[in-house]
Amino acid sequence: MKKSIPVPGLSFSWKRALGITKLKQKISRATGIPMSKAGVERKIGSTIIKIIQKHK
């Protein structure tokens, strides 16, 4: 049985089609808080480091 090979550069995202991606970007830019898990972890980590450095 042959596997189907996707066409490069041709993909469909239902989140982009519904505008969810754009909405999340607008919220993130307005609040300054990322919506992705990695972004939130990065933001929290940098905040903790800044707090620790202030107390030294």
HTML snippet that shows the backbone in 3Dmol.js (N, CA, C, O; Angstrom):
<script src="https://3Dmol.org/build/3Dmol-min.js"></script>
<div id="view" style="width:600px;height:400px;position:relative"></div>
<script>
const pdb = `
ATOM      1  N   MET A   1       0.838  -1.187   0.000  1.00  0.00           N
ATOM      2  CA  MET A   1       0.000   0.000   0.000  1.00  0.00           C
ATOM      3  C   MET A   1       0.881   1.248   0.000  1.00  0.00           C
ATOM      4  O   MET A   1       1.832   1.342   0.776  1.00  0.00           O
ATOM      5  N   LYS A   2       0.570   2.176  -0.848  1.00  0.00           N
ATOM      6  CA  LYS A   2       1.342   3.397  -1.018  1.00  0.00           C
ATOM      7  C   LYS A   2       0.862   4.486  -0.050  1.00  0.00           C
ATOM      8  O   LYS A   2      -0.340   4.703   0.107  1.00  0.00           O
ATOM      9  N   LYS A   3       1.816   5.167   0.597  1.00  0.00           N
ATOM     10  CA  LYS A   3       1.457   6.285   1.478  1.00  0.00           C
ATOM     11  C   LYS A   3       1.222   7.533   0.637  1.00  0.00           C
ATOM     12  O   LYS A   3       1.885   7.739  -0.379  1.00  0.00           O
ATOM     13  N   SER A   4       0.292   8.349   1.057  1.00  0.00           N
ATOM     14  CA  SER A   4       0.059   9.602   0.331  1.00  0.00           C
ATOM     15  C   SER A   4       1.112  10.619   0.746  1.00  0.00           C
ATOM     16  O   SER A   4       1.408  10.784   1.929  1.00  0.00           O
ATOM     17  N   ILE A   5       1.659  11.282  -0.229  1.00  0.00           N
ATOM     18  CA  ILE A   5       2.691  12.290   0.015  1.00  0.00           C
ATOM     19  C   ILE A   5       2.030  13.657  -0.077  1.00  0.00           C
ATOM     20  O   ILE A   5       1.472  14.007  -1.118  1.00  0.00           O
ATOM     21  N   PRO A   6       2.087  14.443   1.014  1.00  0.00           N
ATOM     22  CA  PRO A   6       1.450  15.767   0.971  1.00  0.00           C
ATOM     23  C   PRO A   6       2.192  16.703   0.022  1.00  0.00           C
ATOM     24  O   PRO A   6       3.398  16.567  -0.185  1.00  0.00           O
ATOM     25  N   VAL A   7       1.479  17.623  -0.532  1.00  0.00           N
ATOM     26  CA  VAL A   7       2.056  18.622  -1.420  1.00  0.00           C
ATOM     27  C   VAL A   7       2.775  19.663  -0.565  1.00  0.00           C
ATOM     28  O   VAL A   7       2.166  20.237   0.338  1.00  0.00           O
ATOM     29  N   PRO A   8       4.062  19.920  -0.830  1.00  0.00           N
ATOM     30  CA  PRO A   8       4.801  20.907  -0.032  1.00  0.00           C
ATOM     31  C   PRO A   8       4.156  22.293  -0.113  1.00  0.00           C
ATOM     32  O   PRO A   8       3.806  22.762  -1.195  1.00  0.00           O
ATOM     33  N   GLY A   9       4.008  22.929   1.024  1.00  0.00           N
ATOM     34  CA  GLY A   9       3.452  24.282   1.066  1.00  0.00           C
ATOM     35  C   GLY A   9       1.942  24.343   1.013  1.00  0.00           C
ATOM     36  O   GLY A   9       1.368  25.432   1.054  1.00  0.00           O
ATOM     37  N   LEU A  10       1.282  23.195   0.924  1.00  0.00           N
ATOM     38  CA  LEU A  10      -0.166  23.172   0.852  1.00  0.00           C
ATOM     39  C   LEU A  10      -0.709  22.446   2.077  1.00  0.00           C
ATOM     40  O   LEU A  10      -0.636  21.221   2.171  1.00  0.00           O
ATOM     41  N   SER A  11      -1.244  23.204   2.999  1.00  0.00           N
ATOM     42  CA  SER A  11      -1.799  22.607   4.208  1.00  0.00           C
ATOM     43  C   SER A  11      -3.026  23.412   4.624  1.00  0.00           C
ATOM     44  O   SER A  11      -3.236  24.534   4.162  1.00  0.00           O
ATOM     45  N   PHE A  12      -3.822  22.825   5.494  1.00  0.00           N
ATOM     46  CA  PHE A  12      -5.038  23.488   5.943  1.00  0.00           C
ATOM     47  C   PHE A  12      -5.078  23.496   7.456  1.00  0.00           C
ATOM     48  O   PHE A  12      -4.847  22.469   8.093  1.00  0.00           O
ATOM     49  N   SER A  13      -5.366  24.640   8.027  1.00  0.00           N
ATOM     50  CA  SER A  13      -5.493  24.764   9.472  1.00  0.00           C
ATOM     51  C   SER A  13      -6.881  25.310   9.780  1.00  0.00           C
ATOM     52  O   SER A  13      -7.218  26.428   9.389  1.00  0.00           O
ATOM     53  N   TRP A  14      -7.675  24.521  10.479  1.00  0.00           N
ATOM     54  CA  TRP A  14      -9.037  24.974  10.810  1.00  0.00           C
ATOM     55  C   TRP A  14      -8.988  26.134  11.796  1.00  0.00           C
ATOM     56  O   TRP A  14      -9.883  26.980  11.794  1.00  0.00           O
ATOM     57  N   LYS A  15      -7.955  26.191  12.642  1.00  0.00           N
ATOM     58  CA  LYS A  15      -7.854  27.303  13.589  1.00  0.00           C
ATOM     59  C   LYS A  15      -7.611  28.620  12.854  1.00  0.00           C
ATOM     60  O   LYS A  15      -8.187  29.650  13.203  1.00  0.00           O
ATOM     61  N   ARG A  16      -6.746  28.576  11.825  1.00  0.00           N
ATOM     62  CA  ARG A  16      -6.499  29.782  11.036  1.00  0.00           C
ATOM     63  C   ARG A  16      -7.733  30.163  10.235  1.00  0.00           C
ATOM     64  O   ARG A  16      -8.044  31.345  10.089  1.00  0.00           O
ATOM     65  N   ALA A  17      -8.442  29.153   9.711  1.00  0.00           N
ATOM     66  CA  ALA A  17      -9.632  29.413   8.911  1.00  0.00           C
ATOM     67  C   ALA A  17     -10.725  30.086   9.738  1.00  0.00           C
ATOM     68  O   ALA A  17     -11.465  30.924   9.223  1.00  0.00           O
ATOM     69  N   LEU A  18     -10.829  29.723  11.013  1.00  0.00           N
ATOM     70  CA  LEU A  18     -11.850  30.313  11.880  1.00  0.00           C
ATOM     71  C   LEU A  18     -11.401  31.623  12.532  1.00  0.00           C
ATOM     72  O   LEU A  18     -12.206  32.311  13.159  1.00  0.00           O
ATOM     73  N   GLY A  19     -10.121  31.966  12.386  1.00  0.00           N
ATOM     74  CA  GLY A  19      -9.611  33.212  12.943  1.00  0.00           C
ATOM     75  C   GLY A  19      -9.135  33.099  14.376  1.00  0.00           C
ATOM     76  O   GLY A  19      -8.875  34.111  15.027  1.00  0.00           O
ATOM     77  N   ILE A  20      -9.017  31.869  14.880  1.00  0.00           N
ATOM     78  CA  ILE A  20      -8.575  31.673  16.266  1.00  0.00           C
ATOM     79  C   ILE A  20      -7.132  32.125  16.437  1.00  0.00           C
ATOM     80  O   ILE A  20      -6.787  32.734  17.451  1.00  0.00           O
ATOM     81  N   THR A  21      -6.293  31.833  15.460  1.00  0.00           N
ATOM     82  CA  THR A  21      -4.884  32.212  15.525  1.00  0.00           C
ATOM     83  C   THR A  21      -4.729  33.728  15.630  1.00  0.00           C
ATOM     84  O   THR A  21      -3.949  34.223  16.444  1.00  0.00           O
ATOM     85  N   LYS A  22      -5.468  34.455  14.810  1.00  0.00           N
ATOM     86  CA  LYS A  22      -5.386  35.918  14.810  1.00  0.00           C
ATOM     87  C   LYS A  22      -5.878  36.495  16.138  1.00  0.00           C
ATOM     88  O   LYS A  22      -5.291  37.440  16.666  1.00  0.00           O
ATOM     89  N   LEU A  23      -6.953  35.925  16.673  1.00  0.00           N
ATOM     90  CA  LEU A  23      -7.494  36.384  17.945  1.00  0.00           C
ATOM     91  C   LEU A  23      -6.477  36.175  19.071  1.00  0.00           C
ATOM     92  O   LEU A  23      -6.280  37.056  19.908  1.00  0.00           O
ATOM     93  N   LYS A  24      -5.835  35.006  19.085  1.00  0.00           N
ATOM     94  CA  LYS A  24      -4.836  34.726  20.118  1.00  0.00           C
ATOM     95  C   LYS A  24      -3.651  35.691  20.008  1.00  0.00           C
ATOM     96  O   LYS A  24      -3.109  36.134  21.020  1.00  0.00           O
ATOM     97  N   GLN A  25      -3.256  36.014  18.775  1.00  0.00           N
ATOM     98  CA  GLN A  25      -2.163  36.967  18.577  1.00  0.00           C
ATOM     99  C   GLN A  25      -2.543  38.350  19.098  1.00  0.00           C
ATOM    100  O   GLN A  25      -1.729  39.016  19.738  1.00  0.00           O
ATOM    101  N   LYS A  26      -3.774  38.786  18.829  1.00  0.00           N
ATOM    102  CA  LYS A  26      -4.231  40.098  19.301  1.00  0.00           C
ATOM    103  C   LYS A  26      -4.235  40.163  20.823  1.00  0.00           C
ATOM    104  O   LYS A  26      -3.798  41.151  21.413  1.00  0.00           O
ATOM    105  N   ILE A  27      -4.735  39.099  21.454  1.00  0.00           N
ATOM    106  CA  ILE A  27      -4.784  39.060  22.922  1.00  0.00           C
ATOM    107  C   ILE A  27      -3.372  39.085  23.500  1.00  0.00           C
ATOM    108  O   ILE A  27      -3.101  39.807  24.460  1.00  0.00           O
ATOM    109  N   SER A  28      -2.481  38.298  22.915  1.00  0.00           N
ATOM    110  CA  SER A  28      -1.108  38.235  23.396  1.00  0.00           C
ATOM    111  C   SER A  28      -0.410  39.583  23.297  1.00  0.00           C
ATOM    112  O   SER A  28       0.301  39.998  24.212  1.00  0.00           O
ATOM    113  N   ARG A  29      -0.622  40.257  22.176  1.00  0.00           N
ATOM    114  CA  ARG A  29       0.025  41.561  21.992  1.00  0.00           C
ATOM    115  C   ARG A  29      -0.547  42.610  22.937  1.00  0.00           C
ATOM    116  O   ARG A  29       0.189  43.458  23.442  1.00  0.00           O
ATOM    117  N   ALA A  30      -1.845  42.559  23.176  1.00  0.00           N
ATOM    118  CA  ALA A  30      -2.491  43.549  24.038  1.00  0.00           C
ATOM    119  C   ALA A  30      -2.108  43.358  25.507  1.00  0.00           C
ATOM    120  O   ALA A  30      -1.883  44.334  26.222  1.00  0.00           O
ATOM    121  N   THR A  31      -2.034  42.107  25.954  1.00  0.00           N
ATOM    122  CA  THR A  31      -1.752  41.837  27.363  1.00  0.00           C
ATOM    123  C   THR A  31      -0.272  41.671  27.658  1.00  0.00           C
ATOM    124  O   THR A  31       0.168  41.869  28.791  1.00  0.00           O
ATOM    125  N   GLY A  32       0.503  41.304  26.631  1.00  0.00           N
ATOM    126  CA  GLY A  32       1.923  41.052  26.845  1.00  0.00           C
ATOM    127  C   GLY A  32       2.183  39.660  27.399  1.00  0.00           C
ATOM    128  O   GLY A  32       3.309  39.342  27.784  1.00  0.00           O
ATOM    129  N   ILE A  33       1.148  38.832  27.441  1.00  0.00           N
ATOM    130  CA  ILE A  33       1.280  37.470  27.949  1.00  0.00           C
ATOM    131  C   ILE A  33       1.082  36.498  26.788  1.00  0.00           C
ATOM    132  O   ILE A  33       0.041  36.529  26.131  1.00  0.00           O
ATOM    133  N   PRO A  34       2.061  35.641  26.528  1.00  0.00           N
ATOM    134  CA  PRO A  34       1.927  34.696  25.424  1.00  0.00           C
ATOM    135  C   PRO A  34       0.834  33.668  25.682  1.00  0.00           C
ATOM    136  O   PRO A  34       0.521  33.370  26.835  1.00  0.00           O
ATOM    137  N   MET A  35       0.249  33.124  24.613  1.00  0.00           N
ATOM    138  CA  MET A  35      -0.815  32.133  24.735  1.00  0.00           C
ATOM    139  C   MET A  35      -0.283  30.702  24.652  1.00  0.00           C
ATOM    140  O   MET A  35      -0.972  29.766  25.059  1.00  0.00           O
ATOM    141  N   SER A  36       0.930  30.522  24.132  1.00  0.00           N
ATOM    142  CA  SER A  36       1.472  29.173  24.009  1.00  0.00           C
ATOM    143  C   SER A  36       2.064  28.714  25.341  1.00  0.00           C
ATOM    144  O   SER A  36       2.465  29.535  26.166  1.00  0.00           O
ATOM    145  N   LYS A  37       2.114  27.419  25.540  1.00  0.00           N
ATOM    146  CA  LYS A  37       2.639  26.853  26.779  1.00  0.00           C
ATOM    147  C   LYS A  37       4.113  27.237  26.947  1.00  0.00           C
ATOM    148  O   LYS A  37       4.533  27.641  28.031  1.00  0.00           O
ATOM    149  N   ALA A  38       4.886  27.109  25.879  1.00  0.00           N
ATOM    150  CA  ALA A  38       6.309  27.443  25.942  1.00  0.00           C
ATOM    151  C   ALA A  38       6.508  28.933  26.225  1.00  0.00           C
ATOM    152  O   ALA A  38       7.407  29.314  26.974  1.00  0.00           O
ATOM    153  N   GLY A  39       5.669  29.767  25.624  1.00  0.00           N
ATOM    154  CA  GLY A  39       5.777  31.206  25.830  1.00  0.00           C
ATOM    155  C   GLY A  39       5.474  31.610  27.261  1.00  0.00           C
ATOM    156  O   GLY A  39       6.148  32.471  27.826  1.00  0.00           O
ATOM    157  N   VAL A  40       4.461  30.990  27.847  1.00  0.00           N
ATOM    158  CA  VAL A  40       4.102  31.275  29.240  1.00  0.00           C
ATOM    159  C   VAL A  40       5.235  30.837  30.167  1.00  0.00           C
ATOM    160  O   VAL A  40       5.598  31.562  31.094  1.00  0.00           O
ATOM    161  N   GLU A  41       5.791  29.654  29.917  1.00  0.00           N
ATOM    162  CA  GLU A  41       6.900  29.164  30.746  1.00  0.00           C
ATOM    163  C   GLU A  41       8.107  30.086  30.651  1.00  0.00           C
ATOM    164  O   GLU A  41       8.764  30.363  31.655  1.00  0.00           O
ATOM    165  N   ARG A  42       8.402  30.564  29.433  1.00  0.00           N
ATOM    166  CA  ARG A  42       9.524  31.479  29.229  1.00  0.00           C
ATOM    167  C   ARG A  42       9.289  32.780  29.973  1.00  0.00           C
ATOM    168  O   ARG A  42      10.205  33.317  30.596  1.00  0.00           O
ATOM    169  N   LYS A  43       8.066  33.289  29.911  1.00  0.00           N
ATOM    170  CA  LYS A  43       7.712  34.555  30.577  1.00  0.00           C
ATOM    171  C   LYS A  43       7.827  34.415  32.099  1.00  0.00           C
ATOM    172  O   LYS A  43       8.381  35.294  32.759  1.00  0.00           O
ATOM    173  N   ILE A  44       7.313  33.329  32.652  1.00  0.00           N
ATOM    174  CA  ILE A  44       7.372  33.091  34.100  1.00  0.00           C
ATOM    175  C   ILE A  44       8.819  32.948  34.553  1.00  0.00           C
ATOM    176  O   ILE A  44       9.221  33.509  35.571  1.00  0.00           O
ATOM    177  N   GLY A  45       9.597  32.188  33.782  1.00  0.00           N
ATOM    178  CA  GLY A  45      11.009  31.980  34.128  1.00  0.00           C
ATOM    179  C   GLY A  45      11.789  33.279  34.153  1.00  0.00           C
ATOM    180  O   GLY A  45      12.576  33.517  35.069  1.00  0.00           O
ATOM    181  N   SER A  46      11.575  34.122  33.151  1.00  0.00           N
ATOM    182  CA  SER A  46      12.307  35.387  33.111  1.00  0.00           C
ATOM    183  C   SER A  46      11.871  36.309  34.247  1.00  0.00           C
ATOM    184  O   SER A  46      12.687  37.054  34.789  1.00  0.00           O
ATOM    185  N   THR A  47      10.594  36.261  34.607  1.00  0.00           N
ATOM    186  CA  THR A  47      10.096  37.081  35.714  1.00  0.00           C
ATOM    187  C   THR A  47      10.720  36.641  37.038  1.00  0.00           C
ATOM    188  O   THR A  47      11.126  37.479  37.843  1.00  0.00           O
ATOM    189  N   ILE A  48      10.797  35.334  37.263  1.00  0.00           N
ATOM    190  CA  ILE A  48      11.403  34.806  38.493  1.00  0.00           C
ATOM    191  C   ILE A  48      12.871  35.206  38.575  1.00  0.00           C
ATOM    192  O   ILE A  48      13.346  35.598  39.641  1.00  0.00           O
ATOM    193  N   ILE A  49      13.588  35.112  37.472  1.00  0.00           N
ATOM    194  CA  ILE A  49      15.005  35.489  37.457  1.00  0.00           C
ATOM    195  C   ILE A  49      15.167  36.968  37.779  1.00  0.00           C
ATOM    196  O   ILE A  49      16.070  37.340  38.528  1.00  0.00           O
ATOM    197  N   LYS A  50      14.305  37.818  37.224  1.00  0.00           N
ATOM    198  CA  LYS A  50      14.377  39.259  37.506  1.00  0.00           C
ATOM    199  C   LYS A  50      14.128  39.541  38.986  1.00  0.00           C
ATOM    200  O   LYS A  50      14.793  40.391  39.578  1.00  0.00           O
ATOM    201  N   ILE A  51      13.169  38.828  39.585  1.00  0.00           N
ATOM    202  CA  ILE A  51      12.862  39.019  41.008  1.00  0.00           C
ATOM    203  C   ILE A  51      14.045  38.604  41.868  1.00  0.00           C
ATOM    204  O   ILE A  51      14.394  39.300  42.822  1.00  0.00           O
ATOM    205  N   ILE A  52      14.660  37.479  41.540  1.00  0.00           N
ATOM    206  CA  ILE A  52      15.814  36.979  42.305  1.00  0.00           C
ATOM    207  C   ILE A  52      16.973  37.955  42.205  1.00  0.00           C
ATOM    208  O   ILE A  52      17.647  38.213  43.203  1.00  0.00           O
ATOM    209  N   GLN A  53      17.218  38.501  41.023  1.00  0.00           N
ATOM    210  CA  GLN A  53      18.334  39.432  40.829  1.00  0.00           C
ATOM    211  C   GLN A  53      18.115  40.738  41.573  1.00  0.00           C
ATOM    212  O   GLN A  53      19.085  41.361  42.004  1.00  0.00           O
ATOM    213  N   LYS A  54      16.872  41.171  41.737  1.00  0.00           N
ATOM    214  CA  LYS A  54      16.595  42.413  42.468  1.00  0.00           C
ATOM    215  C   LYS A  54      16.878  42.268  43.948  1.00  0.00           C
ATOM    216  O   LYS A  54      17.282  43.234  44.596  1.00  0.00           O
ATOM    217  N   HIS A  55      16.671  41.061  44.506  1.00  0.00           N
ATOM    218  CA  HIS A  55      16.827  40.851  45.938  1.00  0.00           C
ATOM    219  C   HIS A  55      18.272  40.600  46.371  1.00  0.00           C
ATOM    220  O   HIS A  55      18.537  40.459  47.564  1.00  0.00           O
ATOM    221  N   LYS A  56      19.199  40.542  45.433  1.00  0.00           N
ATOM    222  CA  LYS A  56      20.609  40.302  45.807  1.00  0.00           C
ATOM    223  C   LYS A  56      21.320  41.570  46.165  1.00  0.00           C
ATOM    224  O   LYS A  56      22.504  41.541  46.500  1.00  0.00           O
TER     225      LYS A  56
END
`;
const viewer = $3Dmol.createViewer("view");
viewer.addModel(pdb, "pdb");
viewer.setStyle({}, {cartoon: {color: "spectrum"}});
viewer.zoomTo();
viewer.render();
</script>
